[in-house]
Amino acid sequence: MNERLSDALYGLGWSTVKKLPEPVAVRLGQTIADTVWKRRGKGVLRLEANLARVVPDAGPERLAELSRAGMRSYLRYWMESFRLPAWSEQRIKEGFEPEGLHHLTDGLAAGKGVILALPHLGNWDLAGAWVTRNLGVPFTTVAERLKPETLYDRFVAYREGLGMEVLPHTGGSAFGTLARRLRAGGLVCLVADRDLSASGVEVTFFGDTARMPAGPAILAQQTGALLLPVTLWFDATPVMKGRVHPPVEVPETGTRAEKTSLMTQALADAFAEGIADHPEDWHMLQRLWLADLEPREQS
């Protein structure tokens, strides 16, 4: 029943919200965010606990401000995502201003494959749509297989409509397809701050241990593709900002596991830099650090 309700609500969002004038959609998103924040549900409490690690010297009032701003940022992501299919190409092109873009364009021009690795910051769907529209570059990504299947199908259709090739996270064939795209000089974009397999690489993240996916580092090693961290953020304008960070280099020595560990830590450090600068735009409403996961796993 809950799965059918979720599917219906997302369907309503994509069919209705995209028809609203933009100022109305913005106000609606803020109203929903404030309502959810005031209810102090599990997602809000988890977001606040995660933000307490990011801003360790924040008192209760500051954390409350951050979590409220965080929910507004999260709902901005959803409102924009619901409306993206109805945005004109010009609106998409004007909706994102990245710095450090030469790291991406130079890598593609050199004929190398490029991997963009992002945390759950800002609106990664808008950044992807901007890449396909403004640079004219299609790319491949991976999506978590949601339940019910109809909801997963909605997300796949939505992202494919923005110019992305979407592969399911489960099933075992995604890695091989990503490697083939990269060897052909293509672009791969992966949200990479949360390990969905429970077998990722341990990294130090804001002073404690978390796991992050090994895939981006392994793909870079196996294909010779450029690995670029990307961070995104919102400000008071309708235009999202972002940064393409310098490449994460493959270490010259060490085993594959040692190289993967060092490269994934470098990604985590770049992610932490962006999240520390814009903590309210990090949409992490799930457990991430091992110290937070262990009690749940033992219960």
C-alpha positions as CSV (number, residue, x, y, z in Angstrom):
1,M,0.0,0.0,0.0
2,N,2.8,2.4,0.9
3,E,4.6,1.6,-2.3
4,R,1.5,2.3,-4.4
5,L,1.0,5.6,-2.5
6,S,4.5,6.7,-3.2
7,D,4.2,5.9,-6.8
8,A,0.9,7.8,-7.0
9,L,2.4,10.9,-5.2
10,Y,5.4,11.0,-7.5
11,G,3.2,10.7,-10.5
12,L,1.1,13.6,-9.2
13,G,4.2,15.7,-8.7
14,W,5.4,15.1,-12.3
15,S,2.0,15.7,-13.8
16,T,0.9,18.7,-11.7
17,V,3.9,20.6,-10.3
18,K,5.5,21.1,-13.8
19,K,2.4,23.0,-14.8
20,L,2.7,25.6,-12.0
21,P,4.2,29.0,-12.5
22,E,7.8,28.9,-11.1
23,P,7.2,31.3,-8.2
24,V,4.2,29.2,-7.1
25,A,6.2,26.0,-7.3
26,V,9.0,27.7,-5.2
27,R,6.5,28.8,-2.5
28,L,4.9,25.4,-2.5
29,G,8.2,23.6,-2.0
30,Q,9.1,25.9,0.9
31,T,5.7,25.4,2.5
32,I,6.0,21.6,2.2
33,A,9.6,21.7,3.5
34,D,8.7,23.8,6.6
35,T,5.7,21.5,7.4
36,V,7.8,18.4,7.2
37,W,10.6,20.0,9.2
38,K,8.2,21.0,12.0
39,R,6.9,17.4,12.4
40,R,10.5,16.3,13.3
41,G,10.1,12.9,11.6
42,K,12.9,10.3,11.1
43,G,14.2,11.9,8.0
44,V,14.6,15.3,9.5
45,L,16.2,13.9,12.7
46,R,18.6,11.9,10.6
47,L,19.5,15.0,8.5
48,E,20.1,17.0,11.7
49,A,22.3,14.2,13.2
50,N,24.3,14.1,9.9
51,L,24.7,17.9,9.9
52,A,25.9,17.7,13.5
53,R,29.0,15.8,12.2
54,V,29.5,18.3,9.4
55,V,29.3,21.3,11.7
56,P,30.5,19.9,15.0
57,D,30.6,23.2,16.8
58,A,26.9,24.1,16.0
59,G,24.6,24.4,18.9
60,P,20.9,23.2,18.9
61,E,19.6,26.5,17.4
62,R,22.2,26.5,14.6
63,L,21.5,22.8,13.9
64,A,17.7,23.6,13.7
65,E,18.4,26.4,11.3
66,L,20.6,24.2,9.1
67,S,18.1,21.3,9.1
68,R,15.2,23.7,8.1
69,A,17.4,25.2,5.4
70,G,18.3,21.6,4.4
71,M,14.7,20.5,4.0
72,R,14.0,23.6,1.9
73,S,17.0,22.8,-0.3
74,Y,15.8,19.2,-0.6
75,L,12.3,20.3,-1.6
76,R,13.9,22.7,-4.1
77,Y,15.6,19.7,-5.6
78,W,12.2,17.9,-6.0
79,M,10.3,20.9,-7.3
80,E,12.9,21.6,-9.9
81,S,13.1,17.9,-10.8
82,F,9.3,17.7,-11.3
83,R,9.5,20.8,-13.5
84,L,12.7,19.9,-15.5
85,P,10.8,18.0,-18.2
86,A,8.8,21.2,-19.0
87,W,11.7,23.6,-18.9
88,S,12.9,25.0,-22.2
89,E,16.4,24.3,-23.4
90,Q,17.3,27.9,-22.7
91,R,15.9,27.7,-19.1
92,I,18.1,24.6,-18.5
93,K,21.2,26.3,-20.0
94,E,20.7,29.3,-17.8
95,G,19.9,27.3,-14.7
96,F,23.4,26.2,-13.8
97,E,26.8,28.0,-13.6
98,P,29.8,25.6,-13.0
99,E,33.4,26.6,-12.4
100,G,36.3,24.4,-13.3
101,L,34.5,23.2,-16.4
102,H,37.7,22.9,-18.4
103,H,38.6,19.8,-16.4
104,L,35.6,18.1,-18.1
105,T,35.9,19.6,-21.5
106,D,39.7,19.0,-21.8
107,G,39.3,15.4,-20.7
108,L,36.6,14.8,-23.3
109,A,38.5,16.6,-26.0
110,A,41.6,14.4,-25.3
111,G,39.5,11.4,-26.2
112,K,39.5,10.0,-22.7
113,G,36.5,8.8,-21.0
114,V,35.5,10.9,-18.0
115,I,33.8,9.9,-14.7
116,L,32.0,12.7,-12.8
117,A,31.5,11.6,-9.2
118,L,29.1,13.7,-7.1
119,P,27.7,13.7,-3.5
120,H,24.0,14.2,-2.8
121,L,24.5,18.0,-3.1
122,G,22.2,20.5,-4.9
123,N,20.3,19.1,-7.9
124,W,22.4,16.5,-9.8
125,D,19.6,16.0,-12.3
126,L,19.7,19.7,-13.3
127,A,23.5,19.5,-13.7
128,G,23.1,16.4,-15.9
129,A,20.5,18.1,-18.0
130,W,22.8,21.1,-18.4
131,V,25.6,18.8,-19.6
132,T,23.4,17.2,-22.3
133,R,22.0,20.5,-23.4
134,N,24.8,23.0,-23.1
135,L,27.7,20.7,-24.0
136,G,25.8,18.4,-26.2
137,V,27.3,15.4,-24.5
138,P,25.2,12.4,-23.5
139,F,26.2,10.3,-20.5
140,T,25.5,7.1,-18.7
141,T,24.5,6.9,-15.0
142,V,23.2,4.3,-12.6
143,A,20.0,4.4,-10.6
144,E,19.0,2.6,-7.4
145,R,16.2,0.1,-8.2
146,L,13.2,1.6,-6.3
147,K,10.0,-0.1,-5.2
148,P,7.5,-0.5,-6.6
149,E,8.9,-1.2,-10.1
150,T,6.5,1.4,-11.6
151,L,8.2,4.1,-9.5
152,Y,11.6,3.0,-10.7
153,D,10.3,3.1,-14.3
154,R,9.1,6.7,-13.7
155,F,12.6,7.7,-12.7
156,V,14.2,6.0,-15.6
157,A,11.8,7.6,-18.1
158,Y,12.3,11.0,-16.5
159,R,16.1,10.8,-16.7
160,E,16.2,9.3,-20.1
161,G,13.9,12.2,-21.2
162,L,16.7,14.6,-20.0
163,G,19.3,12.8,-22.3
164,M,20.8,10.2,-19.9
165,E,21.3,6.5,-20.3
166,V,20.2,4.9,-17.1
167,L,21.4,1.5,-15.8
168,P,20.0,-0.3,-12.8
169,H,22.3,-0.5,-9.8
170,T,21.5,-4.2,-9.2
171,G,21.8,-7.0,-11.7
172,G,25.5,-7.1,-12.3
173,S,25.8,-5.7,-15.8
174,A,26.1,-2.0,-15.0
175,F,29.9,-2.0,-14.4
176,G,30.7,-3.7,-17.7
177,T,28.5,-1.2,-19.6
178,L,30.0,1.8,-17.8
179,A,33.5,0.5,-18.7
180,R,32.6,0.1,-22.4
181,R,31.2,3.6,-22.5
182,L,34.4,5.0,-20.9
183,R,36.8,3.1,-23.2
184,A,34.8,4.6,-26.1
185,G,35.6,8.1,-24.8
186,G,32.2,8.6,-23.2
187,L,31.0,10.3,-20.1
188,V,29.8,8.6,-16.9
189,C,28.1,10.4,-14.0
190,L,27.8,8.7,-10.6
191,V,26.4,9.8,-7.3
192,A,29.0,8.4,-5.0
193,D,28.8,9.5,-1.4
194,R,26.6,6.6,-0.1
195,D,27.5,2.9,-0.5
196,L,24.4,0.9,-1.4
197,S,26.3,-2.4,-1.5
198,A,27.6,-2.4,2.2
199,S,30.9,-3.5,0.7
200,G,32.4,-0.2,-0.3
201,V,35.7,1.4,0.7
202,E,36.1,2.8,4.2
203,V,37.0,6.5,4.2
204,T,37.6,9.1,6.9
205,F,34.7,11.6,6.4
206,F,34.3,14.5,8.8
207,G,36.5,12.8,11.3
208,D,34.8,9.4,11.4
209,T,34.6,6.3,9.3
210,A,32.1,5.9,6.5
211,R,31.9,3.7,3.4
212,M,31.7,5.0,-0.1
213,P,31.4,3.1,-3.4
214,A,34.6,1.7,-5.0
215,G,33.2,1.9,-8.5
216,P,34.5,5.3,-9.6
217,A,38.0,4.5,-8.6
218,I,38.0,1.0,-10.1
219,L,36.5,2.3,-13.4
220,A,39.2,4.9,-13.6
221,Q,42.0,2.4,-13.1
222,Q,40.6,-0.2,-15.5
223,T,39.7,2.2,-18.4
224,G,42.2,5.1,-18.0
225,A,39.2,7.5,-17.7
226,L,39.6,10.8,-15.9
227,L,38.0,10.8,-12.4
228,L,36.6,14.2,-11.5
229,P,34.8,15.1,-8.3
230,V,31.9,17.6,-8.6
231,T,30.1,19.6,-6.0
232,L,26.9,21.6,-6.4
233,W,25.1,24.2,-4.3
234,F,22.2,26.6,-4.3
235,D,22.3,30.3,-3.4
236,A,19.5,32.9,-3.2
237,T,19.2,33.0,-7.0
238,P,17.3,30.5,-9.3
239,V,20.7,29.5,-10.7
240,M,22.5,26.5,-9.2
241,K,26.2,26.8,-8.8
242,G,28.8,24.1,-9.1
243,R,32.5,23.2,-9.2
244,V,34.4,20.5,-11.2
245,H,37.4,19.7,-9.0
246,P,40.8,18.8,-10.4
247,P,41.3,15.1,-11.4
248,V,41.8,12.4,-8.8
249,E,45.0,10.7,-10.1
250,V,45.6,7.0,-10.1
251,P,48.6,6.3,-7.8
252,E,51.7,5.0,-9.5
253,T,52.3,2.2,-7.0
254,G,50.3,-0.2,-4.8
255,T,47.8,-2.9,-5.3
256,R,44.5,-2.3,-6.9
257,A,42.8,-2.3,-3.4
258,E,45.4,0.2,-2.1
259,K,44.9,2.5,-5.1
260,T,41.2,2.3,-4.8
261,S,41.3,3.2,-1.2
262,L,43.5,6.3,-1.8
263,M,41.4,7.4,-4.7
264,T,38.1,7.0,-2.9
265,Q,39.5,8.9,0.1
266,A,40.4,11.7,-2.3
267,L,36.8,11.8,-3.6
268,A,35.6,11.8,0.0
269,D,37.9,14.8,0.8
270,A,36.6,16.7,-2.2
271,F,33.0,15.9,-1.3
272,A,33.7,17.1,2.3
273,E,35.1,20.4,1.1
274,G,31.9,21.1,-0.9
275,I,29.6,19.9,1.9
276,A,31.4,21.9,4.6
277,D,31.0,25.0,2.4
278,H,27.2,24.4,1.8
279,P,26.0,21.9,4.5
280,E,22.3,22.9,4.0
281,D,22.5,21.6,0.4
282,W,23.6,18.1,1.4
283,H,20.5,15.9,1.0
284,M,21.6,13.0,3.2
285,L,18.5,11.8,5.1
286,Q,19.9,8.3,5.6
287,R,22.5,6.8,7.9
288,L,26.0,7.1,6.5
289,W,28.8,6.7,9.1
290,L,29.6,3.2,10.4
291,A,29.0,4.2,14.0
292,D,25.5,5.1,13.0
293,L,24.9,1.9,11.0
294,E,26.1,-0.6,13.5
295,P,23.3,-0.4,16.1
296,R,20.8,-0.8,13.3
297,E,22.6,-3.8,11.9
298,Q,22.7,-5.5,15.3
299,S,19.1,-5.0,16.1
